[in-house]
Amino acid sequence: MTNPTANHDTTRRQVGYVPRCEATPALYRSLGFRCGLEIHQQLTTDRKLFCRCPAGLYQEHDDFDAQLVRHMRPTLSELGEYDGTALMEFKTKKNIIYRIKGETACTYDIDDTPPFPLNREALAIAMQIALLLDTSLVGELHITRKQYLDGSIPTGFQRTAIVGIDGSIPIVSKRVGIRQLSLEEDSCREVSDRGHERIYMTDRLGMPLVEAVTEPELLTPNEAAEAANYLRYLARSTGRVNTGIGAAREDVNVSVEGGTRVEIKGVQHIRWIPELTHNEAFRQRALLLIRDELRRRVDDPSAWRVGALAIDRKELRCVLQVPDRAEIRAIRLPAFAGLLSFFTSPGRCFADEISDRVKVVACVEKPNMMHSESIDPGGSSVDWERLRQDLGASDDDALLLVWGPPADLPTAVETIEERCRMAFDGVPNETRKGLPDGTTLFERVLPGPDRMYPDTDSAPIPIDETAIAAARAALPPASVAEQVEQLDAWGVPRDTYDFILRRALFPLVRRLYEAAGMSPRRAGTLVGHDLRRAARTVSIDAKRVLDVVRAAHSRGLADDVLRPLVPAALAEPSSDLDRLLIRIGYRAASPGDIEAEMERLLATVDDAEDPADARDRIVGALRPIALGNVPLRDVASAVAERIEKACR
């Protein structure tokens, strides 16, 4: 519910918001910006982590054998306390529906049988990644349970175990601490979440993944993205992790001075991280300013209460977007005048903070409210002055209308009061969902330590020296930092690095240089530029690339022919070199043939033709017979030299 107003623009300036493109490290220092990452990466294994169902098989949303309905409830921790997230989820009264395919799920997944022994293949991969993170491996693996009451795991908890602690990774400006690396089971895939019904698929449930947690030492949004990319490259360098949508997910923790940790959950793309963290920093800054203003206005926040009044919709001249069977409440927010339209992030204001919570906690879909400071078709038709009189509100109070099903409206009113009370303290601990535009939505209360407890179904697993030695022997020959250093030394263009490291193709670059006789710079360009374009339509097979390059070199073909030849070879895995050369239109020609054709073309140059245009025209005409026979760079140089000489 976005409501731009003149006050919204005024408070944006008060917050000091600037677009990220104008932000400097000094600005983030002044905000007290701090960020930490939790990177989740699926591992490539045949089986799931605690059962023997196949991992990596996915089903269509309408392809399932059975449905299971669950109602989650919180349980006490060993200290006799409830986790705040669990209590919030319980309040939503959700029907959790699981769509089950027999091929991808079993009785363990739905908590009808105890776990199988932990997948040792997954543990071995996790140990490799822990070693690459420079962590200290634990001597004994202890499996614990982490409560999840959102229904994403049918058991209500996730089995997880710490593999390594106290590591670090390098970024350009410093080393960033790695708090821990854990091995855990993945959750279900969400299909939909509307009203009191949430639907999940169980095909992804139980797949092994690792979670790497950094220290909150990232001091700018760009540092956060850089660290996330490094962790992605590191995991992929093992060749034992899944790729594609959903295979890796980033949770980003952000705080500013005076604020608190807010977790942006499930960021889908690393490129979103800078904008999301930038806007979250200013959102927290805005909430702190709202807190300060409320404390100036209200002497005793503990005595603060909302006023509520049932409204007959017939009394309103406008019932825009209010469902037919919904009931309406008018709410008085004492001392909140001017704060509902207070800027929090681009296109959003404090009223959105309230509306988001009503949607999540009371399960009232948006639009679910309008307020007295909004400028929209509905708000302009409401007689706010009459409502102000009916509620006994002063000019210092803010008003809003909230609507929803009769059974959910009491929870909605309670949620509104709860969120406004939080405003007196500043920034609430919460988990938020990142959106592509760089803003976020409330998702749930931030989990606390009370949700962790030992798993009584799983015995500890010793990590002996033999297992550690085996994991160390399986490590890639060069770390990500060493790979970057080597690419720099070879003079490979930097715009190739992301693709090479993200696809774990550094070993291919090295093999093209060492075993196929290419210059390292040309090998890096072939992989980072040419294969990047080809990867949009074909799968990359490193062995196929190496074989084709070797075959072309054995024929004495110039490297220029590889640009069209290698993608063609990947598109036609069974074709031999001769068929591929025909496919790309290669024509065998001797240097003499090329020289003769160049002479013929040079003779067509008119004195009035621009020399640069003439050069481009002739080189373009020579390309089909020169490709693969002589280096195109030599052809271009010869043509340019001859034209320049003729001009002189």
Secondary structure as UniProt FT lines:
FT   HELIX           6..15
FT   HELIX           20..22
FT   HELIX           25..31
FT   STRAND          34..43
FT   TURN            61..62
FT   STRAND          66..70
FT   TURN            78..79
FT   HELIX           84..91
FT   TURN            92..93
FT   STRAND          95..100
FT   TURN            102..104
FT   TURN            107..111
FT   HELIX           120..132
FT   TURN            133..134
FT   STRAND          136..137
FT   STRAND          140..141
FT   STRAND          143..147
FT   TURN            149..150
FT   TURN            154..155
FT   STRAND          157..170
FT   STRAND          175..185
FT   STRAND          189..194
FT   TURN            195..196
FT   STRAND          197..201
FT   TURN            205..206
FT   STRAND          208..214
FT   HELIX           221..237
FT   TURN            238..239
FT   TURN            245..247
FT   STRAND          248..255
FT   TURN            257..258
FT   STRAND          262..267
FT   HELIX           270..272
FT   HELIX           273..297
FT   HELIX           301..303
FT   STRAND          307..311
FT   HELIX           313..315
FT   TURN            320..321
FT   TURN            324..325
FT   STRAND          327..333
FT   TURN            334..335
FT   TURN            337..341
FT   STRAND          343..345
FT   TURN            346..347
FT   STRAND          348..349
FT   HELIX           350..361
FT   STRAND          369..371
FT   TURN            372..373
FT   TURN            377..378
FT   HELIX           379..381
FT   HELIX           384..391
FT   TURN            395..396
FT   STRAND          398..404
FT   TURN            406..408
FT   HELIX           409..423
FT   TURN            424..425
FT   STRAND          430..434
FT   TURN            436..437
FT   STRAND          440..445
FT   HELIX           449..451
FT   STRAND          452..454
FT   TURN            456..457
FT   STRAND          461..462
FT   HELIX           465..473
FT   HELIX           480..490
FT   HELIX           494..496
FT   HELIX           497..502
FT   TURN            503..504
FT   HELIX           506..514
FT   HELIX           520..525
FT   HELIX           526..530
FT   HELIX           531..534
FT   TURN            535..537
FT   HELIX           542..554
FT   TURN            555..556
FT   HELIX           559..561
FT   HELIX           562..571
FT   TURN            573..574
FT   HELIX           577..583
FT   TURN            584..585
FT   HELIX           591..602
FT   TURN            603..604
FT   TURN            607..608
FT   HELIX           611..626
FT   TURN            627..629
FT   HELIX           632..647
//
